Amino acid sequence: MKNTMIKSLIIATIMFAGCGSDSSECAENTFQCDGDLLMECTADGLVESMDCAAEGMMCHEEMGHCMSMDDTMDDTSSDTQMEM
């Protein structure tokens, strides 16, 4: 009985681990990161906006753009700002 309960909990955990947020529920004109991909929420759901890694950058969800992986903050940074 105890083994059956443990197996059931493990299976339930695995099943729900793959569930993410539904892209149809995102707020339009907002951004999310999927790894190094900058995703924009449109009326049709999430769409890839930019591959930050391909530009040698990292995704910055809160600012809605790719940013340099350089941790120095100076006037020579090469952030890519997304136009809205």
PyMOL Python script that loads the backbone (N, CA, C, O; Angstrom):
from pymol import cmd

cmd.read_pdbstr("""\
ATOM      1  N   MET A   1       0.828  -1.193   0.000  1.00  0.00           N
ATOM      2  CA  MET A   1       0.000   0.000   0.000  1.00  0.00           C
ATOM      3  C   MET A   1       0.869   1.251   0.000  1.00  0.00           C
ATOM      4  O   MET A   1       0.614   2.205  -0.735  1.00  0.00           O
ATOM      5  N   LYS A   2       1.911   1.226   0.847  1.00  0.00           N
ATOM      6  CA  LYS A   2       2.789   2.389   0.944  1.00  0.00           C
ATOM      7  C   LYS A   2       3.531   2.613  -0.378  1.00  0.00           C
ATOM      8  O   LYS A   2       3.678   3.753  -0.819  1.00  0.00           O
ATOM      9  N   ASN A   3       3.996   1.534  -1.009  1.00  0.00           N
ATOM     10  CA  ASN A   3       4.696   1.651  -2.291  1.00  0.00           C
ATOM     11  C   ASN A   3       3.775   2.195  -3.378  1.00  0.00           C
ATOM     12  O   ASN A   3       4.208   2.989  -4.213  1.00  0.00           O
ATOM     13  N   THR A   4       2.527   1.782  -3.377  1.00  0.00           N
ATOM     14  CA  THR A   4       1.560   2.258  -4.354  1.00  0.00           C
ATOM     15  C   THR A   4       1.338   3.754  -4.203  1.00  0.00           C
ATOM     16  O   THR A   4       1.246   4.474  -5.197  1.00  0.00           O
ATOM     17  N   MET A   5       1.253   4.220  -2.974  1.00  0.00           N
ATOM     18  CA  MET A   5       1.053   5.643  -2.703  1.00  0.00           C
ATOM     19  C   MET A   5       2.260   6.451  -3.175  1.00  0.00           C
ATOM     20  O   MET A   5       2.100   7.508  -3.785  1.00  0.00           O
ATOM     21  N   ILE A   6       3.445   5.966  -2.900  1.00  0.00           N
ATOM     22  CA  ILE A   6       4.671   6.657  -3.315  1.00  0.00           C
ATOM     23  C   ILE A   6       4.757   6.706  -4.833  1.00  0.00           C
ATOM     24  O   ILE A   6       5.087   7.746  -5.403  1.00  0.00           O
ATOM     25  N   LYS A   7       4.462   5.583  -5.495  1.00  0.00           N
ATOM     26  CA  LYS A   7       4.482   5.549  -6.963  1.00  0.00           C
ATOM     27  C   LYS A   7       3.471   6.523  -7.542  1.00  0.00           C
ATOM     28  O   LYS A   7       3.759   7.199  -8.530  1.00  0.00           O
ATOM     29  N   SER A   8       2.299   6.603  -6.946  1.00  0.00           N
ATOM     30  CA  SER A   8       1.265   7.527  -7.423  1.00  0.00           C
ATOM     31  C   SER A   8       1.722   8.972  -7.291  1.00  0.00           C
ATOM     32  O   SER A   8       1.496   9.779  -8.193  1.00  0.00           O
ATOM     33  N   LEU A   9       2.357   9.302  -6.184  1.00  0.00           N
ATOM     34  CA  LEU A   9       2.867  10.660  -5.987  1.00  0.00           C
ATOM     35  C   LEU A   9       3.970  10.995  -6.992  1.00  0.00           C
ATOM     36  O   LEU A   9       4.013  12.107  -7.518  1.00  0.00           O
ATOM     37  N   ILE A  10       4.844  10.053  -7.255  1.00  0.00           N
ATOM     38  CA  ILE A  10       5.923  10.272  -8.223  1.00  0.00           C
ATOM     39  C   ILE A  10       5.350  10.502  -9.611  1.00  0.00           C
ATOM     40  O   ILE A  10       5.774  11.418 -10.315  1.00  0.00           O
ATOM     41  N   ILE A  11       4.391   9.680 -10.008  1.00  0.00           N
ATOM     42  CA  ILE A  11       3.771   9.823 -11.332  1.00  0.00           C
ATOM     43  C   ILE A  11       3.059  11.173 -11.443  1.00  0.00           C
ATOM     44  O   ILE A  11       3.180  11.851 -12.463  1.00  0.00           O
ATOM     45  N   ALA A  12       2.330  11.561 -10.421  1.00  0.00           N
ATOM     46  CA  ALA A  12       1.625  12.845 -10.439  1.00  0.00           C
ATOM     47  C   ALA A  12       2.610  14.004 -10.538  1.00  0.00           C
ATOM     48  O   ALA A  12       2.362  14.968 -11.262  1.00  0.00           O
ATOM     49  N   THR A  13       3.719  13.917  -9.821  1.00  0.00           N
ATOM     50  CA  THR A  13       4.741  14.970  -9.859  1.00  0.00           C
ATOM     51  C   THR A  13       5.334  15.097 -11.257  1.00  0.00           C
ATOM     52  O   THR A  13       5.513  16.206 -11.760  1.00  0.00           O
ATOM     53  N   ILE A  14       5.637  13.970 -11.879  1.00  0.00           N
ATOM     54  CA  ILE A  14       6.206  13.980 -13.229  1.00  0.00           C
ATOM     55  C   ILE A  14       5.206  14.560 -14.225  1.00  0.00           C
ATOM     56  O   ILE A  14       5.589  15.329 -15.107  1.00  0.00           O
ATOM     57  N   MET A  15       3.943  14.203 -14.096  1.00  0.00           N
ATOM     58  CA  MET A  15       2.927  14.689 -15.018  1.00  0.00           C
ATOM     59  C   MET A  15       2.769  16.202 -14.927  1.00  0.00           C
ATOM     60  O   MET A  15       2.648  16.873 -15.952  1.00  0.00           O
ATOM     61  N   PHE A  16       2.768  16.745 -13.714  1.00  0.00           N
ATOM     62  CA  PHE A  16       2.561  18.179 -13.548  1.00  0.00           C
ATOM     63  C   PHE A  16       3.826  18.991 -13.742  1.00  0.00           C
ATOM     64  O   PHE A  16       3.747  20.206 -13.925  1.00  0.00           O
ATOM     65  N   ALA A  17       4.983  18.364 -13.707  1.00  0.00           N
ATOM     66  CA  ALA A  17       6.246  19.084 -13.887  1.00  0.00           C
ATOM     67  C   ALA A  17       6.344  19.673 -15.287  1.00  0.00           C
ATOM     68  O   ALA A  17       6.968  20.720 -15.464  1.00  0.00           O
ATOM     69  N   GLY A  18       5.755  19.042 -16.271  1.00  0.00           N
ATOM     70  CA  GLY A  18       5.806  19.533 -17.637  1.00  0.00           C
ATOM     71  C   GLY A  18       4.813  20.634 -17.926  1.00  0.00           C
ATOM     72  O   GLY A  18       4.859  21.245 -18.994  1.00  0.00           O
ATOM     73  N   CYS A  19       3.928  20.893 -17.005  1.00  0.00           N
ATOM     74  CA  CYS A  19       2.914  21.922 -17.239  1.00  0.00           C
ATOM     75  C   CYS A  19       3.495  23.290 -16.958  1.00  0.00           C
ATOM     76  O   CYS A  19       4.025  23.542 -15.876  1.00  0.00           O
ATOM     77  N   GLY A  20       3.394  24.167 -17.934  1.00  0.00           N
ATOM     78  CA  GLY A  20       3.856  25.545 -17.761  1.00  0.00           C
ATOM     79  C   GLY A  20       2.674  26.475 -17.851  1.00  0.00           C
ATOM     80  O   GLY A  20       1.522  26.041 -17.858  1.00  0.00           O
ATOM     81  N   SER A  21       2.963  27.749 -17.920  1.00  0.00           N
ATOM     82  CA  SER A  21       1.882  28.708 -18.057  1.00  0.00           C
ATOM     83  C   SER A  21       1.351  28.641 -19.479  1.00  0.00           C
ATOM     84  O   SER A  21       2.106  28.407 -20.422  1.00  0.00           O
ATOM     85  N   ASP A  22       0.084  28.842 -19.623  1.00  0.00           N
ATOM     86  CA  ASP A  22      -0.564  28.822 -20.932  1.00  0.00           C
ATOM     87  C   ASP A  22      -0.248  30.131 -21.641  1.00  0.00           C
ATOM     88  O   ASP A  22      -0.552  31.207 -21.124  1.00  0.00           O
ATOM     89  N   SER A  23       0.363  30.046 -22.830  1.00  0.00           N
ATOM     90  CA  SER A  23       0.768  31.254 -23.547  1.00  0.00           C
ATOM     91  C   SER A  23      -0.429  32.115 -23.918  1.00  0.00           C
ATOM     92  O   SER A  23      -0.262  33.310 -24.160  1.00  0.00           O
ATOM     93  N   SER A  24      -1.628  31.551 -23.971  1.00  0.00           N
ATOM     94  CA  SER A  24      -2.803  32.348 -24.295  1.00  0.00           C
ATOM     95  C   SER A  24      -3.199  33.248 -23.133  1.00  0.00           C
ATOM     96  O   SER A  24      -4.042  34.130 -23.295  1.00  0.00           O
ATOM     97  N   GLU A  25      -2.611  33.040 -21.981  1.00  0.00           N
ATOM     98  CA  GLU A  25      -2.938  33.833 -20.811  1.00  0.00           C
ATOM     99  C   GLU A  25      -1.928  34.954 -20.558  1.00  0.00           C
ATOM    100  O   GLU A  25      -2.021  35.631 -19.534  1.00  0.00           O
ATOM    101  N   CYS A  26      -0.974  35.168 -21.452  1.00  0.00           N
ATOM    102  CA  CYS A  26       0.010  36.220 -21.226  1.00  0.00           C
ATOM    103  C   CYS A  26      -0.595  37.576 -21.588  1.00  0.00           C
ATOM    104  O   CYS A  26      -1.528  37.658 -22.387  1.00  0.00           O
ATOM    105  N   ALA A  27      -0.061  38.619 -21.001  1.00  0.00           N
ATOM    106  CA  ALA A  27      -0.546  39.974 -21.277  1.00  0.00           C
ATOM    107  C   ALA A  27       0.101  40.487 -22.556  1.00  0.00           C
ATOM    108  O   ALA A  27       1.324  40.459 -22.696  1.00  0.00           O
ATOM    109  N   GLU A  28      -0.721  40.951 -23.481  1.00  0.00           N
ATOM    110  CA  GLU A  28      -0.219  41.415 -24.772  1.00  0.00           C
ATOM    111  C   GLU A  28       0.815  42.527 -24.586  1.00  0.00           C
ATOM    112  O   GLU A  28       0.693  43.363 -23.691  1.00  0.00           O
ATOM    113  N   ASN A  29       1.826  42.521 -25.440  1.00  0.00           N
ATOM    114  CA  ASN A  29       2.941  43.482 -25.430  1.00  0.00           C
ATOM    115  C   ASN A  29       3.847  43.333 -24.219  1.00  0.00           C
ATOM    116  O   ASN A  29       4.503  44.293 -23.814  1.00  0.00           O
ATOM    117  N   THR A  30       3.891  42.132 -23.632  1.00  0.00           N
ATOM    118  CA  THR A  30       4.844  41.842 -22.572  1.00  0.00           C
ATOM    119  C   THR A  30       5.838  40.821 -23.102  1.00  0.00           C
ATOM    120  O   THR A  30       5.631  40.243 -24.170  1.00  0.00           O
ATOM    121  N   PHE A  31       6.903  40.600 -22.366  1.00  0.00           N
ATOM    122  CA  PHE A  31       7.964  39.708 -22.813  1.00  0.00           C
ATOM    123  C   PHE A  31       8.227  38.635 -21.769  1.00  0.00           C
ATOM    124  O   PHE A  31       8.025  38.840 -20.572  1.00  0.00           O
ATOM    125  N   GLN A  32       8.680  37.490 -22.252  1.00  0.00           N
ATOM    126  CA  GLN A  32       9.121  36.396 -21.394  1.00  0.00           C
ATOM    127  C   GLN A  32      10.377  35.807 -21.997  1.00  0.00           C
ATOM    128  O   GLN A  32      10.618  35.933 -23.198  1.00  0.00           O
ATOM    129  N   CYS A  33      11.176  35.162 -21.164  1.00  0.00           N
ATOM    130  CA  CYS A  33      12.367  34.475 -21.654  1.00  0.00           C
ATOM    131  C   CYS A  33      12.115  32.978 -21.625  1.00  0.00           C
ATOM    132  O   CYS A  33      11.566  32.442 -20.663  1.00  0.00           O
ATOM    133  N   ASP A  34      12.523  32.321 -22.688  1.00  0.00           N
ATOM    134  CA  ASP A  34      12.524  30.868 -22.754  1.00  0.00           C
ATOM    135  C   ASP A  34      13.978  30.489 -22.978  1.00  0.00           C
ATOM    136  O   ASP A  34      14.419  30.308 -24.113  1.00  0.00           O
ATOM    137  N   GLY A  35      14.714  30.372 -21.885  1.00  0.00           N
ATOM    138  CA  GLY A  35      16.168  30.213 -21.985  1.00  0.00           C
ATOM    139  C   GLY A  35      16.751  31.516 -22.493  1.00  0.00           C
ATOM    140  O   GLY A  35      16.583  32.559 -21.861  1.00  0.00           O
ATOM    141  N   ASP A  36      17.435  31.469 -23.628  1.00  0.00           N
ATOM    142  CA  ASP A  36      18.008  32.680 -24.212  1.00  0.00           C
ATOM    143  C   ASP A  36      17.135  33.259 -25.318  1.00  0.00           C
ATOM    144  O   ASP A  36      17.567  34.163 -26.034  1.00  0.00           O
ATOM    145  N   LEU A  37      15.917  32.755 -25.468  1.00  0.00           N
ATOM    146  CA  LEU A  37      14.996  33.291 -26.470  1.00  0.00           C
ATOM    147  C   LEU A  37      14.103  34.337 -25.825  1.00  0.00           C
ATOM    148  O   LEU A  37      13.482  34.085 -24.792  1.00  0.00           O
ATOM    149  N   LEU A  38      14.041  35.518 -26.442  1.00  0.00           N
ATOM    150  CA  LEU A  38      13.126  36.555 -25.995  1.00  0.00           C
ATOM    151  C   LEU A  38      11.795  36.307 -26.688  1.00  0.00           C
ATOM    152  O   LEU A  38      11.719  36.305 -27.917  1.00  0.00           O
ATOM    153  N   MET A  39      10.756  36.101 -25.907  1.00  0.00           N
ATOM    154  CA  MET A  39       9.428  35.808 -26.429  1.00  0.00           C
ATOM    155  C   MET A  39       8.517  37.007 -26.168  1.00  0.00           C
ATOM    156  O   MET A  39       8.500  37.553 -25.065  1.00  0.00           O
ATOM    157  N   GLU A  40       7.766  37.409 -27.185  1.00  0.00           N
ATOM    158  CA  GLU A  40       6.826  38.520 -27.039  1.00  0.00           C
ATOM    159  C   GLU A  40       5.408  37.976 -27.042  1.00  0.00           C
ATOM    160  O   GLU A  40       5.073  37.093 -27.832  1.00  0.00           O
ATOM    161  N   CYS A  41       4.584  38.504 -26.162  1.00  0.00           N
ATOM    162  CA  CYS A  41       3.192  38.104 -26.103  1.00  0.00           C
ATOM    163  C   CYS A  41       2.399  38.968 -27.075  1.00  0.00           C
ATOM    164  O   CYS A  41       2.395  40.195 -26.974  1.00  0.00           O
ATOM    165  N   THR A  42       1.734  38.316 -28.012  1.00  0.00           N
ATOM    166  CA  THR A  42       0.902  39.001 -28.995  1.00  0.00           C
ATOM    167  C   THR A  42      -0.531  38.523 -28.832  1.00  0.00           C
ATOM    168  O   THR A  42      -0.826  37.712 -27.954  1.00  0.00           O
ATOM    169  N   ALA A  43      -1.405  39.018 -29.667  1.00  0.00           N
ATOM    170  CA  ALA A  43      -2.798  38.572 -29.631  1.00  0.00           C
ATOM    171  C   ALA A  43      -2.903  37.081 -29.927  1.00  0.00           C
ATOM    172  O   ALA A  43      -3.869  36.432 -29.526  1.00  0.00           O
ATOM    173  N   ASP A  44      -1.907  36.535 -30.630  1.00  0.00           N
ATOM    174  CA  ASP A  44      -1.896  35.109 -30.966  1.00  0.00           C
ATOM    175  C   ASP A  44      -1.159  34.260 -29.944  1.00  0.00           C
ATOM    176  O   ASP A  44      -1.044  33.050 -30.136  1.00  0.00           O
ATOM    177  N   GLY A  45      -0.658  34.847 -28.867  1.00  0.00           N
ATOM    178  CA  GLY A  45       0.108  34.116 -27.861  1.00  0.00           C
ATOM    179  C   GLY A  45       1.575  34.483 -27.936  1.00  0.00           C
ATOM    180  O   GLY A  45       1.938  35.504 -28.521  1.00  0.00           O
ATOM    181  N   LEU A  46       2.421  33.651 -27.344  1.00  0.00           N
ATOM    182  CA  LEU A  46       3.860  33.924 -27.324  1.00  0.00           C
ATOM    183  C   LEU A  46       4.490  33.594 -28.668  1.00  0.00           C
ATOM    184  O   LEU A  46       4.241  32.532 -29.237  1.00  0.00           O
ATOM    185  N   VAL A  47       5.316  34.523 -29.175  1.00  0.00           N
ATOM    186  CA  VAL A  47       6.069  34.301 -30.403  1.00  0.00           C
ATOM    187  C   VAL A  47       7.524  34.681 -30.147  1.00  0.00           C
ATOM    188  O   VAL A  47       7.812  35.590 -29.368  1.00  0.00           O
ATOM    189  N   GLU A  48       8.436  33.973 -30.813  1.00  0.00           N
ATOM    190  CA  GLU A  48       9.851  34.276 -30.654  1.00  0.00           C
ATOM    191  C   GLU A  48      10.140  35.649 -31.240  1.00  0.00           C
ATOM    192  O   GLU A  48       9.817  35.926 -32.395  1.00  0.00           O
ATOM    193  N   SER A  49      10.748  36.497 -30.433  1.00  0.00           N
ATOM    194  CA  SER A  49      11.080  37.840 -30.867  1.00  0.00           C
ATOM    195  C   SER A  49      12.546  37.936 -31.271  1.00  0.00           C
ATOM    196  O   SER A  49      12.876  38.567 -32.275  1.00  0.00           O
ATOM    197  N   MET A  50      13.438  37.299 -30.478  1.00  0.00           N
ATOM    198  CA  MET A  50      14.865  37.364 -30.772  1.00  0.00           C
ATOM    199  C   MET A  50      15.602  36.233 -30.074  1.00  0.00           C
ATOM    200  O   MET A  50      15.254  35.849 -28.957  1.00  0.00           O
ATOM    201  N   ASP A  51      16.614  35.707 -30.732  1.00  0.00           N
ATOM    202  CA  ASP A  51      17.492  34.705 -30.133  1.00  0.00           C
ATOM    203  C   ASP A  51      18.686  35.451 -29.560  1.00  0.00           C
ATOM    204  O   ASP A  51      19.631  35.767 -30.283  1.00  0.00           O
ATOM    205  N   CYS A  52      18.647  35.733 -28.266  1.00  0.00           N
ATOM    206  CA  CYS A  52      19.686  36.529 -27.615  1.00  0.00           C
ATOM    207  C   CYS A  52      21.049  35.847 -27.699  1.00  0.00           C
ATOM    208  O   CYS A  52      22.060  36.516 -27.911  1.00  0.00           O
ATOM    209  N   ALA A  53      21.089  34.538 -27.539  1.00  0.00           N
ATOM    210  CA  ALA A  53      22.360  33.804 -27.566  1.00  0.00           C
ATOM    211  C   ALA A  53      23.048  33.953 -28.916  1.00  0.00           C
ATOM    212  O   ALA A  53      24.276  34.011 -28.978  1.00  0.00           O
ATOM    213  N   ALA A  54      22.274  34.017 -30.000  1.00  0.00           N
ATOM    214  CA  ALA A  54      22.850  34.166 -31.333  1.00  0.00           C
ATOM    215  C   ALA A  54      23.566  35.512 -31.478  1.00  0.00           C
ATOM    216  O   ALA A  54      24.453  35.670 -32.316  1.00  0.00           O
ATOM    217  N   GLU A  55      23.165  36.472 -30.652  1.00  0.00           N
ATOM    218  CA  GLU A  55      23.781  37.799 -30.660  1.00  0.00           C
ATOM    219  C   GLU A  55      24.857  37.918 -29.571  1.00  0.00           C
ATOM    220  O   GLU A  55      25.433  38.989 -29.374  1.00  0.00           O
ATOM    221  N   GLY A  56      25.122  36.807 -28.866  1.00  0.00           N
ATOM    222  CA  GLY A  56      26.101  36.828 -27.783  1.00  0.00           C
ATOM    223  C   GLY A  56      25.582  37.545 -26.548  1.00  0.00           C
ATOM    224  O   GLY A  56      26.358  38.084 -25.758  1.00  0.00           O
ATOM    225  N   MET A  57      24.265  37.549 -26.388  1.00  0.00           N
ATOM    226  CA  MET A  57      23.637  38.258 -25.275  1.00  0.00           C
ATOM    227  C   MET A  57      22.792  37.299 -24.459  1.00  0.00           C
ATOM    228  O   MET A  57      22.708  36.110 -24.765  1.00  0.00           O
ATOM    229  N   MET A  58      22.165  37.828 -23.416  1.00  0.00           N
ATOM    230  CA  MET A  58      21.243  37.050 -22.598  1.00  0.00           C
ATOM    231  C   MET A  58      19.891  37.743 -22.583  1.00  0.00           C
ATOM    232  O   MET A  58      19.794  38.951 -22.800  1.00  0.00           O
ATOM    233  N   CYS A  59      18.866  36.973 -22.328  1.00  0.00           N
ATOM    234  CA  CYS A  59      17.502  37.487 -22.326  1.00  0.00           C
ATOM    235  C   CYS A  59      17.216  38.222 -21.014  1.00  0.00           C
ATOM    236  O   CYS A  59      17.551  37.735 -19.934  1.00  0.00           O
ATOM    237  N   HIS A  60      16.597  39.391 -21.119  1.00  0.00           N
ATOM    238  CA  HIS A  60      16.210  40.178 -19.943  1.00  0.00           C
ATOM    239  C   HIS A  60      14.708  40.415 -20.020  1.00  0.00           C
ATOM    240  O   HIS A  60      14.240  41.367 -20.644  1.00  0.00           O
ATOM    241  N   GLU A  61      13.972  39.531 -19.374  1.00  0.00           N
ATOM    242  CA  GLU A  61      12.510  39.514 -19.451  1.00  0.00           C
ATOM    243  C   GLU A  61      11.864  40.821 -18.992  1.00  0.00           C
ATOM    244  O   GLU A  61      10.982  41.355 -19.664  1.00  0.00           O
ATOM    245  N   GLU A  62      12.310  41.330 -17.844  1.00  0.00           N
ATOM    246  CA  GLU A  62      11.674  42.512 -17.255  1.00  0.00           C
ATOM    247  C   GLU A  62      11.811  43.743 -18.143  1.00  0.00           C
ATOM    248  O   GLU A  62      10.913  44.584 -18.177  1.00  0.00           O
ATOM    249  N   MET A  63      12.923  43.855 -18.862  1.00  0.00           N
ATOM    250  CA  MET A  63      13.155  45.015 -19.722  1.00  0.00           C
ATOM    251  C   MET A  63      12.700  44.756 -21.159  1.00  0.00           C
ATOM    252  O   MET A  63      12.620  45.691 -21.955  1.00  0.00           O
ATOM    253  N   GLY A  64      12.404  43.518 -21.496  1.00  0.00           N
ATOM    254  CA  GLY A  64      11.908  43.181 -22.820  1.00  0.00           C
ATOM    255  C   GLY A  64      12.933  43.339 -23.924  1.00  0.00           C
ATOM    256  O   GLY A  64      12.610  43.775 -25.029  1.00  0.00           O
ATOM    257  N   HIS A  65      14.179  42.980 -23.617  1.00  0.00           N
ATOM    258  CA  HIS A  65      15.231  43.026 -24.635  1.00  0.00           C
ATOM    259  C   HIS A  65      16.355  42.064 -24.290  1.00  0.00           C
ATOM    260  O   HIS A  65      16.398  41.484 -23.205  1.00  0.00           O
ATOM    261  N   CYS A  66      17.264  41.911 -25.250  1.00  0.00           N
ATOM    262  CA  CYS A  66      18.478  41.138 -25.010  1.00  0.00           C
ATOM    263  C   CYS A  66      19.515  42.097 -24.460  1.00  0.00           C
ATOM    264  O   CYS A  66      19.567  43.258 -24.867  1.00  0.00           O
ATOM    265  N   MET A  67      20.340  41.626 -23.541  1.00  0.00           N
ATOM    266  CA  MET A  67      21.369  42.504 -22.994  1.00  0.00           C
ATOM    267  C   MET A  67      22.711  41.795 -22.970  1.00  0.00           C
ATOM    268  O   MET A  67      22.794  40.567 -22.926  1.00  0.00           O
ATOM    269  N   SER A  68      23.743  42.596 -22.999  1.00  0.00           N
ATOM    270  CA  SER A  68      25.100  42.090 -22.995  1.00  0.00           C
ATOM    271  C   SER A  68      25.357  41.273 -21.745  1.00  0.00           C
ATOM    272  O   SER A  68      24.836  41.586 -20.674  1.00  0.00           O
ATOM    273  N   MET A  69      26.162  40.219 -21.878  1.00  0.00           N
ATOM    274  CA  MET A  69      26.516  39.403 -20.714  1.00  0.00           C
ATOM    275  C   MET A  69      27.641  40.054 -19.922  1.00  0.00           C
ATOM    276  O   MET A  69      28.034  39.554 -18.868  1.00  0.00           O
ATOM    277  N   ASP A  70      28.152  41.157 -20.421  1.00  0.00           N
ATOM    278  CA  ASP A  70      29.177  41.921 -19.726  1.00  0.00           C
ATOM    279  C   ASP A  70      28.578  42.473 -18.445  1.00  0.00           C
ATOM    280  O   ASP A  70      27.543  43.137 -18.488  1.00  0.00           O
ATOM    281  N   ASP A  71      29.204  42.216 -17.309  1.00  0.00           N
ATOM    282  CA  ASP A  71      28.597  42.697 -16.066  1.00  0.00           C
ATOM    283  C   ASP A  71      29.051  44.099 -15.691  1.00  0.00           C
ATOM    284  O   ASP A  71      28.785  44.550 -14.577  1.00  0.00           O
ATOM    285  N   THR A  72      29.724  44.791 -16.585  1.00  0.00           N
ATOM    286  CA  THR A  72      30.070  46.190 -16.327  1.00  0.00           C
ATOM    287  C   THR A  72      28.980  47.063 -16.902  1.00  0.00           C
ATOM    288  O   THR A  72      28.514  46.828 -18.017  1.00  0.00           O
ATOM    289  N   MET A  73      28.581  48.042 -16.173  1.00  0.00           N
ATOM    290  CA  MET A  73      27.533  48.947 -16.612  1.00  0.00           C
ATOM    291  C   MET A  73      28.171  50.283 -16.987  1.00  0.00           C
ATOM    292  O   MET A  73      28.419  51.129 -16.128  1.00  0.00           O
ATOM    293  N   ASP A  74      28.433  50.460 -18.287  1.00  0.00           N
ATOM    294  CA  ASP A  74      28.998  51.725 -18.727  1.00  0.00           C
ATOM    295  C   ASP A  74      28.284  52.179 -19.994  1.00  0.00           C
ATOM    296  O   ASP A  74      27.368  51.504 -20.464  1.00  0.00           O
ATOM    297  N   ASP A  75      28.685  53.285 -20.536  1.00  0.00           N
ATOM    298  CA  ASP A  75      28.023  53.858 -21.707  1.00  0.00           C
ATOM    299  C   ASP A  75      28.292  53.071 -22.980  1.00  0.00           C
ATOM    300  O   ASP A  75      27.662  53.342 -24.003  1.00  0.00           O
ATOM    301  N   THR A  76      29.207  52.103 -22.953  1.00  0.00           N
ATOM    302  CA  THR A  76      29.530  51.349 -24.149  1.00  0.00           C
ATOM    303  C   THR A  76      28.786  50.027 -24.236  1.00  0.00           C
ATOM    304  O   THR A  76      29.103  49.198 -25.089  1.00  0.00           O
ATOM    305  N   SER A  77      27.794  49.814 -23.364  1.00  0.00           N
ATOM    306  CA  SER A  77      27.053  48.553 -23.414  1.00  0.00           C
ATOM    307  C   SER A  77      26.285  48.474 -24.725  1.00  0.00           C
ATOM    308  O   SER A  77      25.904  49.494 -25.298  1.00  0.00           O
ATOM    309  N   SER A  78      26.063  47.250 -25.192  1.00  0.00           N
ATOM    310  CA  SER A  78      25.427  47.068 -26.488  1.00  0.00           C
ATOM    311  C   SER A  78      24.083  46.371 -26.350  1.00  0.00           C
ATOM    312  O   SER A  78      23.824  45.378 -27.030  1.00  0.00           O
ATOM    313  N   ASP A  79      23.223  46.887 -25.467  1.00  0.00           N
ATOM    314  CA  ASP A  79      21.884  46.307 -25.310  1.00  0.00           C
ATOM    315  C   ASP A  79      21.085  46.505 -26.583  1.00  0.00           C
ATOM    316  O   ASP A  79      21.248  47.504 -27.284  1.00  0.00           O
ATOM    317  N   THR A  80      20.237  45.564 -26.870  1.00  0.00           N
ATOM    318  CA  THR A  80      19.353  45.650 -28.015  1.00  0.00           C
ATOM    319  C   THR A  80      17.960  45.924 -27.484  1.00  0.00           C
ATOM    320  O   THR A  80      17.310  45.017 -26.965  1.00  0.00           O
ATOM    321  N   GLN A  81      17.492  47.145 -27.601  1.00  0.00           N
ATOM    322  CA  GLN A  81      16.161  47.534 -27.095  1.00  0.00           C
ATOM    323  C   GLN A  81      15.102  47.135 -28.113  1.00  0.00           C
ATOM    324  O   GLN A  81      15.263  47.375 -29.310  1.00  0.00           O
ATOM    325  N   MET A  82      14.035  46.536 -27.645  1.00  0.00           N
ATOM    326  CA  MET A  82      12.925  46.158 -28.507  1.00  0.00           C
ATOM    327  C   MET A  82      11.978  47.346 -28.636  1.00  0.00           C
ATOM    328  O   MET A  82      11.605  47.958 -27.635  1.00  0.00           O
ATOM    329  N   GLU A  83      11.595  47.669 -29.846  1.00  0.00           N
ATOM    330  CA  GLU A  83      10.641  48.739 -30.097  1.00  0.00           C
ATOM    331  C   GLU A  83       9.237  48.235 -29.791  1.00  0.00           C
ATOM    332  O   GLU A  83       8.887  47.108 -30.141  1.00  0.00           O
ATOM    333  N   MET A  84       8.441  49.062 -29.145  1.00  0.00           N
ATOM    334  CA  MET A  84       7.045  48.673 -28.895  1.00  0.00           C
ATOM    335  C   MET A  84       6.137  49.649 -29.577  1.00  0.00           C
ATOM    336  O   MET A  84       4.916  49.515 -29.499  1.00  0.00           O
TER     337      MET A  84
END
""", "prot")
cmd.dss("prot")
cmd.show_as("cartoon", "prot")
cmd.util.cbc("prot")
cmd.orient("prot")
